[in-house]
Each structure stands twice: as C-alpha cells, then as structure tokens.
Amino acid sequence: MTLVGGGPGAVDLLTLRAWRALQSADVVVADRLGPVEILAELPPHVRVVDVGKEPGRHPVPQERINEILVEHALAGAHVVRLKGGDPFVLGRGGEEVVACVAAGVPVEVVPGITSAVAVPGLAGIPLTHRGVTTGFHVVSGHCAAGSDGASERSGPLDAAAVACVRDATATLVVLMGVRSLGAIVAQSLAAGADPATPVAIVENGSTAEQRVTRARLDEAAGVAAVRGVRSPAVVVIGRVAAEGLLEGTSERRLAGAGV
C-alpha cells in the first residue's frame, strides 16, 4: 500500500512521486479533499473507492477505511491511499499505516504539501517572519472527547495553543476550525489574549475559489458568519495574519511569481 499526501487541492501541487504512485495503482482509495481532479486522469483500469468525509458526516468510518486498504492489498492490488495535505498532519495516516502493518501489508509513505503551511503561503501569509515571529503551532479545531484530556478543556484548544495566542509567542494555525471558531475566540480571550490580535481565514486554499477573510480576534467569529465562511479552511491567528504585512499582498492568490 502506498500512502500518498496529495497537497492542499491544486493538481499542480501534487509531487512527482505521488503522481507516479497514482499512475501505477490498481485501486485508489480517495478522500473528499485534496487533488480530486486528478482522479479523472488515472488509467481506465484503476478502481477508485470514494471514502470522503464531510464535517459532521462520515459515511465510511475510519475503521472501515482501514479494512478496505487491507482487503485490496491482500488481494494482490497495488493500493494507493490518496489523502489531502500531508497524511501525517492531522490526516489519520498513522492509523492507516498501523492497520496495514498489523495485517502484514507493507506501506510506502509519500509525503504531501500540508495545507497548514501551503494555504497561508498561497494567501500571502508567512507563518514565520523576521521581527514578527519565529515559530508556529498547528492544531485541530476539534478534538475527540476524552482524548488527551480534551474533555477537561475549557475549549477546543490545548494549553500550548492558547499560550501561542495569549502571549504572541508563535503563530497559531488551526485546521478544521470553522465550526469551532467562536469557541476558539472565546477561549483565547478568556485566557487574556489581545482582542486586536489579527486573524485570517483562508477558504479553499490553492483552488480557484480561494478566499481570505481577515478580522480582529474579538470580531473574527462574527465576521466569518457574515461572510459565510465554510470549510475547508485554514485559520491563522497571530501578527503574521495582519493585512499588508508583506508589501503588495491582499486577498488575491499569489501565483507563484513572488510578492
């Protein structure tokens, strides 16, 4: 089985190694997000199994996805598991590797360009910037109850993430955080974060529908609601999200030609 990270969505951000793996596949088990347009370009004999999930709707549970990968691999097929972003960055790729290895299925991992870094970059938002911040922290906007003490938190963020916002020590990047944005804002403000902290929300990063919404921390949830912000989106909280940090950038998508 080959576990492939497909990047944030644009087909031309798929790596060459990922492309080669897809071209040699017998079965491709694909998510809803990522470079799904590439599926139409696969050789005609390739079987595509759709296991895509949507917020609040998981028609194919993770356990069943694991079984699908193992079943096809043990039947002799070259299985490619195509995931958006990087499979090991909040992608549950590790669980799929564990399931395959436990069943005696060897796994090759093809890293992908994680949306946590690529999507802000495409919107002209550097996660680190000299004189502003030298680090960033990536978290999920939702957590499973009872895992890692999550049920005891006062909100979706762990202590380290809250500290990033409160103390402005690093940029906070939140994946899958649209539905919990109000709770994230409330939790950060309750911890003492500056209400004027810049927030940027990048929807549909790397695609023709990419859109950036900016606001102060204390107004971010309201502004997002008014603009109808929806997933998939990456939320960036910190000084690097300020409008005009990089001269000449705005809501437009950078086309790879620099700023």
Phi and psi in degrees as GROMACS dihedral restraints (atoms count N, CA, C in turn):
[ dihedral_restraints ]
;  ai    aj    ak    al  type     phi  dphi    fc
    3     4     5     6     1  -114.2    20    10
    4     5     6     7     1   119.9    20    10
    6     7     8     9     1   -94.1    20    10
    7     8     9    10     1   113.0    20    10
    9    10    11    12     1  -113.0    20    10
   10    11    12    13     1   128.0    20    10
   12    13    14    15     1   -89.5    20    10
   13    14    15    16     1   121.1    20    10
   15    16    17    18     1   -93.7    20    10
   16    17    18    19     1    -2.3    20    10
   18    19    20    21     1    86.3    20    10
   19    20    21    22     1  -176.7    20    10
   21    22    23    24     1   -73.9    20    10
   22    23    24    25     1   -15.5    20    10
   24    25    26    27     1   152.2    20    10
   25    26    27    28     1   -41.2    20    10
   27    28    29    30     1   -67.2    20    10
   28    29    30    31     1   131.7    20    10
   30    31    32    33     1   -61.6    20    10
   31    32    33    34     1   -34.8    20    10
   33    34    35    36     1   -77.0    20    10
   34    35    36    37     1     2.3    20    10
   36    37    38    39     1   -99.8    20    10
   37    38    39    40     1     3.3    20    10
   39    40    41    42     1   -72.4    20    10
   40    41    42    43     1   136.8    20    10
   42    43    44    45     1   -75.7    20    10
   43    44    45    46     1   160.1    20    10
   45    46    47    48     1   -62.9    20    10
   46    47    48    49     1   -38.4    20    10
   48    49    50    51     1   -64.9    20    10
   49    50    51    52     1   -38.5    20    10
   51    52    53    54     1   -64.9    20    10
   52    53    54    55     1   -42.5    20    10
   54    55    56    57     1   -59.7    20    10
   55    56    57    58     1   -44.3    20    10
   57    58    59    60     1   -63.8    20    10
   58    59    60    61     1   -39.5    20    10
   60    61    62    63     1   -62.8    20    10
   61    62    63    64     1   -42.9    20    10
   63    64    65    66     1   -64.4    20    10
   64    65    66    67     1   -38.7    20    10
   66    67    68    69     1   -67.2    20    10
   67    68    69    70     1   -23.9    20    10
   69    70    71    72     1  -100.0    20    10
   70    71    72    73     1     6.0    20    10
   72    73    74    75     1   -78.0    20    10
   73    74    75    76     1   151.2    20    10
   75    76    77    78     1   -98.3    20    10
   76    77    78    79     1   -36.9    20    10
   78    79    80    81     1  -133.5    20    10
   79    80    81    82     1   132.7    20    10
   81    82    83    84     1  -117.8    20    10
   82    83    84    85     1   121.4    20    10
   84    85    86    87     1  -101.4    20    10
   85    86    87    88     1   110.7    20    10
   87    88    89    90     1  -116.9    20    10
   88    89    90    91     1   147.7    20    10
   90    91    92    93     1   -88.0    20    10
   91    92    93    94     1   175.6    20    10
   93    94    95    96     1   -75.2    20    10
   94    95    96    97     1   -35.1    20    10
   96    97    98    99     1   -98.8    20    10
   97    98    99   100     1   173.5    20    10
   99   100   101   102     1    95.9    20    10
  100   101   102   103     1  -165.9    20    10
  102   103   104   105     1   -80.8    20    10
  103   104   105   106     1    62.1    20    10
  105   106   107   108     1   -65.3    20    10
  106   107   108   109     1   -21.5    20    10
  108   109   110   111     1   -62.9    20    10
  109   110   111   112     1   -22.8    20    10
  111   112   113   114     1   -68.4    20    10
  112   113   114   115     1   -20.5    20    10
  114   115   116   117     1   -62.9    20    10
  115   116   117   118     1   -31.5    20    10
  117   118   119   120     1   -71.1    20    10
  118   119   120   121     1   -14.8    20    10
  120   121   122   123     1  -101.0    20    10
  121   122   123   124     1     3.9    20    10
  123   124   125   126     1   -74.3    20    10
  124   125   126   127     1   155.2    20    10
  126   127   128   129     1   -55.8    20    10
  127   128   129   130     1   148.8    20    10
  129   130   131   132     1   -61.5    20    10
  130   131   132   133     1   -23.1    20    10
  132   133   134   135     1   -80.4    20    10
  133   134   135   136     1   -10.4    20    10
  135   136   137   138     1   -74.5    20    10
  136   137   138   139     1   128.6    20    10
  138   139   140   141     1   -90.3    20    10
  139   140   141   142     1   127.9    20    10
  141   142   143   144     1  -106.3    20    10
  142   143   144   145     1   125.2    20    10
  144   145   146   147     1  -110.3    20    10
  145   146   147   148     1   116.0    20    10
  147   148   149   150     1   -87.7    20    10
  148   149   150   151     1   116.9    20    10
  150   151   152   153     1  -122.9    20    10
  151   152   153   154     1    27.1    20    10
  153   154   155   156     1   -62.1    20    10
  154   155   156   157     1   143.7    20    10
  156   157   158   159     1  -113.7    20    10
  157   158   159   160     1   150.9    20    10
  159   160   161   162     1  -124.2    20    10
  160   161   162   163     1   159.8    20    10
  162   163   164   165     1   -54.4    20    10
  163   164   165   166     1   120.7    20    10
  165   166   167   168     1    78.1    20    10
  166   167   168   169     1     3.8    20    10
  168   169   170   171     1  -141.6    20    10
  169   170   171   172     1   110.4    20    10
  171   172   173   174     1  -123.6    20    10
  172   173   174   175     1    80.7    20    10
  174   175   176   177     1   -62.3    20    10
  175   176   177   178     1   -28.0    20    10
  177   178   179   180     1  -117.7    20    10
  178   179   180   181     1   104.1    20    10
  180   181   182   183     1   -60.9    20    10
  181   182   183   184     1   155.9    20    10
  183   184   185   186     1   -57.7    20    10
  184   185   186   187     1   -38.1    20    10
  186   187   188   189     1   -61.4    20    10
  187   188   189   190     1   -37.7    20    10
  189   190   191   192     1   -72.0    20    10
  190   191   192   193     1   -35.4    20    10
  192   193   194   195     1   -60.3    20    10
  193   194   195   196     1   -44.5    20    10
  195   196   197   198     1   -57.4    20    10
  196   197   198   199     1   -43.4    20    10
  198   199   200   201     1   -64.8    20    10
  199   200   201   202     1   -40.1    20    10
  201   202   203   204     1   -60.3    20    10
  202   203   204   205     1   -45.6    20    10
  204   205   206   207     1   -59.1    20    10
  205   206   207   208     1   -47.2    20    10
  207   208   209   210     1   -66.6    20    10
  208   209   210   211     1   -44.5    20    10
  210   211   212   213     1   -59.4    20    10
  211   212   213   214     1   -47.5    20    10
  213   214   215   216     1   -68.8    20    10
  214   215   216   217     1   -38.5    20    10
  216   217   218   219     1   -66.4    20    10
  217   218   219   220     1   -42.9    20    10
  219   220   221   222     1   -69.0    20    10
  220   221   222   223     1   -20.7    20    10
  222   223   224   225     1   -81.5    20    10
  223   224   225   226     1    -1.2    20    10
  225   226   227   228     1   100.7    20    10
  226   227   228   229     1     2.6    20    10
  228   229   230   231     1   -83.5    20    10
  229   230   231   232     1   148.3    20    10
  231   232   233   234     1   -83.2    20    10
  232   233   234   235     1   109.2    20    10
  234   235   236   237     1   -98.5    20    10
  235   236   237   238     1   130.6    20    10
  237   238   239   240     1  -113.6    20    10
  238   239   240   241     1   122.0    20    10
  240   241   242   243     1   -95.1    20    10
  241   242   243   244     1   107.7    20    10
  243   244   245   246     1   -97.3    20    10
  244   245   246   247     1   117.7    20    10
  246   247   248   249     1  -122.1    20    10
  247   248   249   250     1   152.8    20    10
  249   250   251   252     1   -74.1    20    10
  250   251   252   253     1   153.9    20    10
  252   253   254   255     1    65.1    20    10
  253   254   255   256     1  -138.1    20    10
  255   256   257   258     1  -109.8    20    10
  256   257   258   259     1   133.1    20    10
  258   259   260   261     1   -65.1    20    10
  259   260   261   262     1   -18.4    20    10
  261   262   263   264     1  -103.0    20    10
  262   263   264   265     1     9.1    20    10
  264   265   266   267     1  -113.6    20    10
  265   266   267   268     1    91.9    20    10
  267   268   269   270     1    53.5    20    10
  268   269   270   271     1    35.8    20    10
  270   271   272   273     1  -114.6    20    10
  271   272   273   274     1     0.2    20    10
  273   274   275   276     1    61.4    20    10
  274   275   276   277     1    19.2    20    10
  276   277   278   279     1   -63.9    20    10
  277   278   279   280     1   -33.9    20    10
  279   280   281   282     1   -60.9    20    10
  280   281   282   283     1   -37.8    20    10
  282   283   284   285     1   -64.5    20    10
  283   284   285   286     1   -37.7    20    10
  285   286   287   288     1   -71.2    20    10
  286   287   288   289     1   -36.8    20    10
  288   289   290   291     1   -63.8    20    10
  289   290   291   292     1   -45.5    20    10
  291   292   293   294     1   -58.8    20    10
  292   293   294   295     1   -44.3    20    10
  294   295   296   297     1   -63.4    20    10
  295   296   297   298     1   -41.7    20    10
  297   298   299   300     1   -68.1    20    10
  298   299   300   301     1   -46.1    20    10
  300   301   302   303     1   -62.1    20    10
  301   302   303   304     1   -39.9    20    10
  303   304   305   306     1   -62.7    20    10
  304   305   306   307     1   -28.9    20    10
  306   307   308   309     1   -91.4    20    10
  307   308   309   310     1     3.0    20    10
  309   310   311   312     1    84.0    20    10
  310   311   312   313     1    17.9    20    10
  312   313   314   315     1   -97.7    20    10
  313   314   315   316     1   118.0    20    10
  315   316   317   318     1   -68.7    20    10
  316   317   318   319     1   148.2    20    10
  318   319   320   321     1  -128.3    20    10
  319   320   321   322     1   132.5    20    10
  321   322   323   324     1  -108.4    20    10
  322   323   324   325     1   134.3    20    10
  324   325   326   327     1  -106.0    20    10
  325   326   327   328     1   128.0    20    10
  327   328   329   330     1  -111.9    20    10
  328   329   330   331     1   106.0    20    10
  330   331   332   333     1   -61.4    20    10
  331   332   333   334     1   153.3    20    10
  333   334   335   336     1  -122.4    20    10
  334   335   336   337     1   167.3    20    10
  336   337   338   339     1   -77.8    20    10
  337   338   339   340     1   112.6    20    10
  339   340   341   342     1   -70.9    20    10
  340   341   342   343     1   138.2    20    10
  342   343   344   345     1   -65.0    20    10
  343   344   345   346     1   -22.1    20    10
  345   346   347   348     1   -59.5    20    10
  346   347   348   349     1   -32.3    20    10
  348   349   350   351     1  -103.2    20    10
  349   350   351   352     1   -43.5    20    10
  351   352   353   354     1   -67.7    20    10
  352   353   354   355     1   -43.7    20    10
  354   355   356   357     1   -64.7    20    10
  355   356   357   358     1   -48.2    20    10
  357   358   359   360     1   -59.1    20    10
  358   359   360   361     1   -40.5    20    10
  360   361   362   363     1   -60.9    20    10
  361   362   363   364     1   -41.7    20    10
  363   364   365   366     1   -66.3    20    10
  364   365   366   367     1   -21.8    20    10
  366   367   368   369     1   -94.3    20    10
  367   368   369   370     1     7.4    20    10
  369   370   371   372     1    78.8    20    10
  370   371   372   373     1    25.0    20    10
  372   373   374   375     1  -112.8    20    10
  373   374   375   376     1   107.9    20    10
  375   376   377   378     1   -81.3    20    10
  376   377   378   379     1   128.7    20    10
  378   379   380   381     1   -70.3    20    10
  379   380   381   382     1   -26.4    20    10
  381   382   383   384     1  -126.8    20    10
  382   383   384   385     1   148.1    20    10
  384   385   386   387     1  -155.6    20    10
  385   386   387   388     1   130.7    20    10
  387   388   389   390     1   -56.5    20    10
  388   389   390   391     1   131.3    20    10
  390   391   392   393     1    84.5    20    10
  391   392   393   394     1    -5.4    20    10
  393   394   395   396     1  -116.3    20    10
  394   395   396   397     1   -60.7    20    10
  396   397   398   399     1  -156.8    20    10
  397   398   399   400     1   150.4    20    10
  399   400   401   402     1  -115.2    20    10
  400   401   402   403     1    12.4    20    10
  402   403   404   405     1  -157.2    20    10
  403   404   405   406     1   167.0    20    10
  405   406   407   408     1  -145.6    20    10
  406   407   408   409     1   157.7    20    10
  408   409   410   411     1  -128.5    20    10
  409   410   411   412     1   127.8    20    10
  411   412   413   414     1  -110.5    20    10
  412   413   414   415     1   129.0    20    10
  414   415   416   417     1  -137.8    20    10
  415   416   417   418     1   163.8    20    10
  417   418   419   420     1   -87.9    20    10
  418   419   420   421     1   144.9    20    10
  420   421   422   423     1   -79.2    20    10
  421   422   423   424     1    -9.0    20    10
  423   424   425   426     1  -135.3    20    10
  424   425   426   427     1   158.3    20    10
  426   427   428   429     1  -142.9    20    10
  427   428   429   430     1   152.2    20    10
  429   430   431   432     1   -76.0    20    10
  430   431   432   433     1   132.7    20    10
  432   433   434   435     1   -59.0    20    10
  433   434   435   436     1   131.4    20    10
  435   436   437   438     1    88.4    20    10
  436   437   438   439     1    -9.6    20    10
  438   439   440   441     1   -90.7    20    10
  439   440   441   442     1   131.7    20    10
  441   442   443   444     1    54.4    20    10
  442   443   444   445     1    33.2    20    10
  444   445   446   447     1    73.1    20    10
  445   446   447   448     1    15.9    20    10
  447   448   449   450     1   -60.6    20    10
  448   449   450   451     1   -35.6    20    10
  450   451   452   453     1   -67.2    20    10
  451   452   453   454     1   -16.2    20    10
  453   454   455   456     1   -95.2    20    10
  454   455   456   457     1    -1.3    20    10
  456   457   458   459     1   -75.8    20    10
  457   458   459   460     1   161.0    20    10
  459   460   461   462     1   -90.3    20    10
  460   461   462   463     1     1.0    20    10
  462   463   464   465     1  -175.0    20    10
  463   464   465   466     1  -172.5    20    10
  465   466   467   468     1   -68.5    20    10
  466   467   468   469     1   -23.0    20    10
  468   469   470   471     1   -89.8    20    10
  469   470   471   472     1   146.3    20    10
  471   472   473   474     1   -81.9    20    10
  472   473   474   475     1   174.5    20    10
  474   475   476   477     1   -61.5    20    10
  475   476   477   478     1   -38.9    20    10
  477   478   479   480     1   -65.6    20    10
  478   479   480   481     1   -39.3    20    10
  480   481   482   483     1   -66.6    20    10
  481   482   483   484     1   -42.5    20    10
  483   484   485   486     1   -60.5    20    10
  484   485   486   487     1   -40.8    20    10
  486   487   488   489     1   -64.7    20    10
  487   488   489   490     1   -35.5    20    10
  489   490   491   492     1   -56.8    20    10
  490   491   492   493     1   -45.2    20    10
  492   493   494   495     1   -75.2    20    10
  493   494   495   496     1   -46.2    20    10
  495   496   497   498     1   -64.0    20    10
  496   497   498   499     1   -44.6    20    10
  498   499   500   501     1   -97.7    20    10
  499   500   501   502     1    -2.9    20    10
  501   502   503   504     1    54.0    20    10
  502   503   504   505     1    38.4    20    10
  504   505   506   507     1   -85.1    20    10
  505   506   507   508     1   -21.4    20    10
  507   508   509   510     1  -160.9    20    10
  508   509   510   511     1   163.3    20    10
  510   511   512   513     1   -76.1    20    10
  511   512   513   514     1   136.1    20    10
  513   514   515   516     1  -103.2    20    10
  514   515   516   517     1   126.1    20    10
  516   517   518   519     1  -113.4    20    10
  517   518   519   520     1   123.5    20    10
  519   520   521   522     1  -114.5    20    10
  520   521   522   523     1   119.7    20    10
  522   523   524   525     1   -96.1    20    10
  523   524   525   526     1   147.4    20    10
  525   526   527   528     1    56.3    20    10
  526   527   528   529     1    43.0    20    10
  528   529   530   531     1  -113.3    20    10
  529   530   531   532     1     8.9    20    10
  531   532   533   534     1   -66.0    20    10
  532   533   534   535     1   -48.8    20    10
  534   535   536   537     1   -66.1    20    10
  535   536   537   538     1   -28.8    20    10
  537   538   539   540     1  -101.7    20    10
  538   539   540   541     1    11.8    20    10
  540   541   542   543     1   -58.8    20    10
  541   542   543   544     1   -43.2    20    10
  543   544   545   546     1   -59.4    20    10
  544   545   546   547     1   -42.2    20    10
  546   547   548   549     1   -68.4    20    10
  547   548   549   550     1   -36.4    20    10
  549   550   551   552     1   -64.0    20    10
  550   551   552   553     1   -44.9    20    10
  552   553   554   555     1   -61.5    20    10
  553   554   555   556     1   -48.3    20    10
  555   556   557   558     1   -61.0    20    10
  556   557   558   559     1   -42.5    20    10
  558   559   560   561     1   -64.2    20    10
  559   560   561   562     1   -42.4    20    10
  561   562   563   564     1   -67.2    20    10
  562   563   564   565     1   -44.1    20    10
  564   565   566   567     1   -65.6    20    10
  565   566   567   568     1   -39.1    20    10
  567   568   569   570     1   -64.0    20    10
  568   569   570   571     1   -27.8    20    10
  570   571   572   573     1   -83.0    20    10
  571   572   573   574     1    -6.0    20    10
  573   574   575   576     1   104.4    20    10
  574   575   576   577     1    15.4    20    10
  576   577   578   579     1   -67.6    20    10
  577   578   579   580     1   150.0    20    10
  579   580   581   582     1   -66.6    20    10
  580   581   582   583     1   122.7    20    10
  582   583   584   585     1   -59.5    20    10
  583   584   585   586     1   -23.1    20    10
  585   586   587   588     1   -87.9    20    10
  586   587   588   589     1     4.4    20    10
  588   589   590   591     1   -55.9    20    10
  589   590   591   592     1   128.4    20    10
  591   592   593   594     1   -66.9    20    10
  592   593   594   595     1   142.0    20    10
  594   595   596   597     1  -130.7    20    10
  595   596   597   598     1   135.8    20    10
  597   598   599   600     1  -128.0    20    10
  598   599   600   601     1   134.9    20    10
  600   601   602   603     1  -119.1    20    10
  601   602   603   604     1   120.1    20    10
  603   604   605   606     1  -108.9    20    10
  604   605   606   607     1   112.0    20    10
  606   607   608   609     1   -91.4    20    10
  607   608   609   610     1   146.0    20    10
  609   610   611   612     1    50.1    20    10
  610   611   612   613     1    45.5    20    10
  612   613   614   615     1   -55.9    20    10
  613   614   615   616     1   137.6    20    10
  615   616   617   618     1    80.4    20    10
  616   617   618   619     1    -1.9    20    10
  618   619   620   621     1  -105.8    20    10
  619   620   621   622     1   173.7    20    10
  621   622   623   624     1   -66.9    20    10
  622   623   624   625     1   -17.2    20    10
  624   625   626   627     1   -95.0    20    10
  625   626   627   628     1    11.5    20    10
  627   628   629   630     1   -57.4    20    10
  628   629   630   631     1   136.4    20    10
  630   631   632   633     1  -146.6    20    10
  631   632   633   634     1   141.2    20    10
  633   634   635   636     1  -115.0    20    10
  634   635   636   637     1   132.1    20    10
  636   637   638   639     1  -118.4    20    10
  637   638   639   640     1   128.3    20    10
  639   640   641   642     1  -120.5    20    10
  640   641   642   643     1   147.8    20    10
  642   643   644   645     1  -166.8    20    10
  643   644   645   646     1   166.9    20    10
  645   646   647   648     1   -70.4    20    10
  646   647   648   649     1   157.4    20    10
  648   649   650   651     1   -56.1    20    10
  649   650   651   652     1   -46.2    20    10
  651   652   653   654     1   -71.6    20    10
  652   653   654   655     1   -11.4    20    10
  654   655   656   657     1  -114.1    20    10
  655   656   657   658     1    -1.6    20    10
  657   658   659   660     1   -61.5    20    10
  658   659   660   661     1   -45.6    20    10
  660   661   662   663     1   -64.4    20    10
  661   662   663   664     1   -41.8    20    10
  663   664   665   666     1   -65.9    20    10
  664   665   666   667     1   -43.8    20    10
  666   667   668   669     1   -64.3    20    10
  667   668   669   670     1   -41.3    20    10
  669   670   671   672     1   -62.6    20    10
  670   671   672   673     1   -38.8    20    10
  672   673   674   675     1   -65.8    20    10
  673   674   675   676     1   -43.0    20    10
  675   676   677   678     1   -63.3    20    10
  676   677   678   679     1   -39.6    20    10
  678   679   680   681     1   -82.4    20    10
  679   680   681   682     1    -5.8    20    10
  681   682   683   684     1    69.6    20    10
  682   683   684   685     1    37.8    20    10
  684   685   686   687     1   -62.4    20    10
  685   686   687   688     1   133.7    20    10
  687   688   689   690     1  -134.8    20    10
  688   689   690   691     1   159.9    20    10
  690   691   692   693     1   -76.4    20    10
  691   692   693   694     1   155.4    20    10
  693   694   695   696     1   -78.8    20    10
  694   695   696   697     1   139.2    20    10
  696   697   698   699     1  -153.5    20    10
  697   698   699   700     1   153.5    20    10
  699   700   701   702     1  -115.3    20    10
  700   701   702   703     1   129.3    20    10
  702   703   704   705     1  -102.6    20    10
  703   704   705   706     1   128.4    20    10
  705   706   707   708     1  -117.7    20    10
  706   707   708   709     1   125.3    20    10
  708   709   710   711     1  -122.6    20    10
  709   710   711   712     1   124.4    20    10
  711   712   713   714     1   144.7    20    10
  712   713   714   715     1   175.5    20    10
  714   715   716   717     1   -64.2    20    10
  715   716   717   718     1   -25.0    20    10
  717   718   719   720     1   -69.3    20    10
  718   719   720   721     1   -15.6    20    10
  720   721   722   723     1   -83.8    20    10
  721   722   723   724     1     0.6    20    10
  723   724   725   726     1   -66.3    20    10
  724   725   726   727     1   139.8    20    10
  726   727   728   729     1   -60.2    20    10
  727   728   729   730     1   133.3    20    10
  729   730   731   732     1    78.5    20    10
  730   731   732   733     1    12.6    20    10
  732   733   734   735     1   -57.9    20    10
  733   734   735   736     1   -42.2    20    10
  735   736   737   738     1  -102.5    20    10
  736   737   738   739     1   121.3    20    10
  738   739   740   741     1   -53.8    20    10
  739   740   741   742     1   128.3    20    10
  741   742   743   744     1    90.0    20    10
  742   743   744   745     1     0.7    20    10
  744   745   746   747     1   -99.3    20    10
  745   746   747   748     1   152.7    20    10
  747   748   749   750     1  -148.9    20    10
  748   749   750   751     1  -140.6    20    10
  750   751   752   753     1   -81.4    20    10
  751   752   753   754     1    -6.3    20    10
  753   754   755   756     1   -69.8    20    10
  754   755   756   757     1   154.9    20    10
  756   757   758   759     1   -79.3    20    10
  757   758   759   760     1   131.8    20    10
  759   760   761   762     1   -72.5    20    10
  760   761   762   763     1   131.8    20    10
  762   763   764   765     1   -95.3    20    10
  763   764   765   766     1    22.6    20    10
  765   766   767   768     1    84.3    20    10
  766   767   768   769     1     5.3    20    10
  768   769   770   771     1  -101.7    20    10
  769   770   771   772     1    12.5    20    10
  771   772   773   774     1    93.0    20    10
  772   773   774   775     1  -179.2    20    10
